[in-house]
Amino acid sequence: MSEDFILTLEAKLDELIRQCGRLQQENAELKTRESEWQQERVRLVEKNELARSRVEAMITRLKSLEAQ
């Protein structure tokens, strides 16, 4: 094999290694963000459930006041 071919191949391999590192870093960051979004979703679902319960309680109280 010619030296030019080997140098070209080496450069391509170096670039692939760098790209692999970047992709691993990006993947780790995306996993972190996904986890944060999932935690936020849980908090929002809980807040929504609390708000729904409060509204239902208010409706029940209003209905009982109407009945009086």
Backbone as CSV, one residue per row, in Angstrom:
resi,resn,N_x,N_y,N_z,CA_x,CA_y,CA_z,C_x,C_y,C_z
1,MET,0.840,-1.181,0.000,0.000,0.000,0.000,0.883,1.243,0.000
2,SER,0.376,2.256,-0.658,1.170,3.481,-0.745,1.063,4.278,0.553
3,GLU,2.061,5.096,0.781,2.074,5.916,1.995,0.926,6.920,1.993
4,ASP,0.581,7.459,0.814,-0.549,8.396,0.723,-1.850,7.729,1.159
5,PHE,-2.042,6.499,0.710,-3.255,5.758,1.079,-3.317,5.557,2.591
6,ILE,-2.204,5.178,3.174,-2.153,4.946,4.620,-2.411,6.248,5.383
7,LEU,-1.821,7.339,4.933,-2.040,8.637,5.588,-3.502,9.074,5.477
8,THR,-4.090,8.860,4.318,-5.506,9.205,4.123,-6.381,8.358,5.028
9,LEU,-6.096,7.086,5.084,-6.852,6.181,5.940,-6.697,6.564,7.405
10,GLU,-5.494,6.911,7.797,-5.247,7.334,9.180,-6.025,8.607,9.509
11,ALA,-6.054,9.546,8.602,-6.798,10.794,8.820,-8.293,10.510,8.957
12,LYS,-8.790,9.613,8.112,-10.214,9.260,8.185,-10.543,8.564,9.503
13,LEU,-9.653,7.686,9.941,-9.867,7.007,11.216,-9.837,7.993,12.375
14,ASP,-8.904,8.940,12.330,-8.843,9.972,13.376,-10.141,10.774,13.418
15,GLU,-10.659,11.123,12.256,-11.914,11.883,12.200,-13.070,11.045,12.746
16,LEU,-13.104,9.766,12.412,-14.147,8.884,12.938,-14.069,8.777,14.461
17,ILE,-12.862,8.706,14.981,-12.684,8.635,16.435,-13.182,9.917,17.092
18,ARG,-12.843,11.074,16.504,-13.320,12.361,17.038,-14.841,12.441,16.977
19,GLN,-15.400,12.023,15.857,-16.851,12.078,15.695,-17.535,11.140,16.690
20,CYS,-16.959,9.983,16.910,-17.504,9.047,17.883,-17.522,9.676,19.278
21,GLY,-16.453,10.345,19.634,-16.394,11.037,20.927,-17.453,12.114,21.045
22,ARG,-17.624,12.899,19.975,-18.653,13.942,19.985,-20.039,13.329,20.127
23,LEU,-20.277,12.252,19.414,-21.587,11.595,19.480,-21.846,10.989,20.856
24,GLN,-20.822,10.444,21.483,-20.987,9.913,22.838,-21.332,11.032,23.812
25,GLN,-20.662,12.164,23.678,-20.952,13.312,24.536,-22.374,13.813,24.304
26,GLU,-22.750,13.942,23.041,-24.098,14.402,22.712,-25.147,13.424,23.246
27,ASN,-24.878,12.148,23.126,-25.809,11.139,23.614,-25.983,11.249,25.133
28,ALA,-24.892,11.451,25.840,-24.960,11.605,27.293,-25.783,12.845,27.661
29,GLU,-25.564,13.940,26.944,-26.324,15.167,27.206,-27.806,14.964,26.916
30,LEU,-28.111,14.268,25.829,-29.515,14.016,25.494,-30.190,13.131,26.534
31,LYS,-29.470,12.153,27.042,-30.035,11.286,28.085,-30.320,12.083,29.348
32,THR,-29.414,13.008,29.680,-29.628,13.865,30.846,-30.861,14.734,30.649
33,ARG,-30.977,15.348,29.470,-32.131,16.194,29.183,-33.419,15.385,29.199
34,GLU,-33.378,14.168,28.659,-34.569,13.316,28.661,-35.010,13.030,30.094
35,SER,-34.052,12.726,30.954,-34.364,12.455,32.355,-34.993,13.683,33.015
36,GLU,-34.433,14.854,32.732,-34.984,16.093,33.295,-36.403,16.334,32.800
37,TRP,-36.648,16.089,31.502,-37.997,16.272,30.959,-38.981,15.290,31.583
38,GLN,-38.532,14.063,31.817,-39.414,13.074,32.432,-39.773,13.492,33.857
39,GLN,-38.789,14.001,34.597,-39.051,14.471,35.953,-40.013,15.658,35.935
40,GLU,-39.818,16.565,34.993,-40.716,17.717,34.860,-42.129,17.259,34.523
41,ARG,-42.243,16.271,33.659,-43.560,15.746,33.289,-44.263,15.178,34.509
42,VAL,-43.540,14.442,35.334,-44.133,13.882,36.552,-44.641,15.005,37.449
43,ARG,-43.828,16.046,37.616,-44.251,17.193,38.449,-45.498,17.855,37.876
44,LEU,-45.542,18.028,36.563,-46.702,18.675,35.949,-47.956,17.818,36.056
45,VAL,-47.808,16.514,35.923,-48.957,15.614,36.078,-49.484,15.700,37.507
46,GLU,-48.572,15.735,38.477,-48.990,15.860,39.880,-49.715,17.182,40.124
47,LYS,-49.173,18.276,39.584,-49.830,19.585,39.751,-51.201,19.589,39.088
48,ASN,-51.290,18.968,37.920,-52.558,18.903,37.217,-53.575,18.104,38.021
49,GLU,-53.159,17.013,38.598,-54.050,16.177,39.413,-54.525,16.949,40.641
50,LEU,-53.617,17.688,41.277,-53.989,18.501,42.434,-55.008,19.564,42.038
51,ALA,-54.770,20.243,40.923,-55.707,21.268,40.451,-57.069,20.654,40.135
52,ARG,-57.072,19.481,39.500,-58.329,18.806,39.175,-59.099,18.456,40.453
53,SER,-58.381,17.961,41.455,-59.023,17.619,42.731,-59.629,18.854,43.390
54,ARG,-58.895,19.944,43.348,-59.400,21.179,43.960,-60.639,21.696,43.230
55,VAL,-60.618,21.653,41.915,-61.776,22.108,41.140,-62.979,21.214,41.432
56,GLU,-62.760,19.909,41.481,-63.856,19.000,41.795,-64.419,19.272,43.184
57,ALA,-63.539,19.571,44.150,-63.995,19.887,45.507,-64.818,21.177,45.504
58,MET,-64.392,22.172,44.741,-65.146,23.425,44.660,-66.515,23.195,44.031
59,ILE,-66.561,22.392,42.996,-67.834,22.089,42.331,-68.771,21.382,43.302
60,THR,-68.232,20.433,44.060,-69.049,19.721,45.042,-69.595,20.689,46.087
61,ARG,-68.763,21.595,46.579,-69.218,22.583,47.565,-70.281,23.498,46.971
62,LEU,-70.079,23.925,45.727,-71.078,24.792,45.088,-72.409,24.063,44.921
63,LYS,-72.353,22.802,44.535,-73.592,22.019,44.387,-74.297,21.878,45.733
64,SER,-73.517,21.673,46.807,-74.143,21.537,48.120,-74.750,22.867,48.573
65,LEU,-74.142,23.984,48.198,-74.706,25.292,48.530,-75.996,25.534,47.740
66,GLU,-76.041,25.086,46.501,-77.253,25.217,45.687,-78.396,24.408,46.273
67,ALA,-78.075,23.269,46.810,-79.105,22.375,47.356,-79.716,22.921,48.646
68,GLN,-79.010,23.785,49.327,-79.506,24.314,50.607,-80.581,25.319,50.424
